[in-house]
Amino acid sequence: MGLSKSDLFSKEHNEIAALARAFAHPARVAIVFHLLETKDCINGELVLELGLAQATISQHLRELKELEIIRGTIEGTKMSYCINPDKWFEIKQVFDTMFDQFEQPTDGDCC
């Protein structure tokens, strides 16, 4: 069996790509912004706030949780979600490091 495409790239590049994919869907971006604004919320609040189906919200929450961007805690019969601050700052550092490598061309043209 041949190599998968991800095997062609470094672990760091694959991790950055996975993080970028997490923000590549507008529903996940909306969930993250909602959590940034409210600090935490219950799954049902997201359904009302975003107007998406429960199953859709759950799928996007699961993807964000798998990457540890958010974390969830059980409160009675409900699950409460919040941004994982350690992972948030790690993500910021990863992208800051990548963006900081850019140097503006001195002649104003990149090609």
Secondary structure, DSSP 8 states (H G I E B T S, - for coil): ----GGGGS-HHHHHHHHHHHHTSSHHHHHHHHHHHHHS-EEHHHHHHHH---HHHHHHHHHHHHHTTSEEEEEETTEEEEEE-HHHHHHHHHHHHHHHHT----TTS---
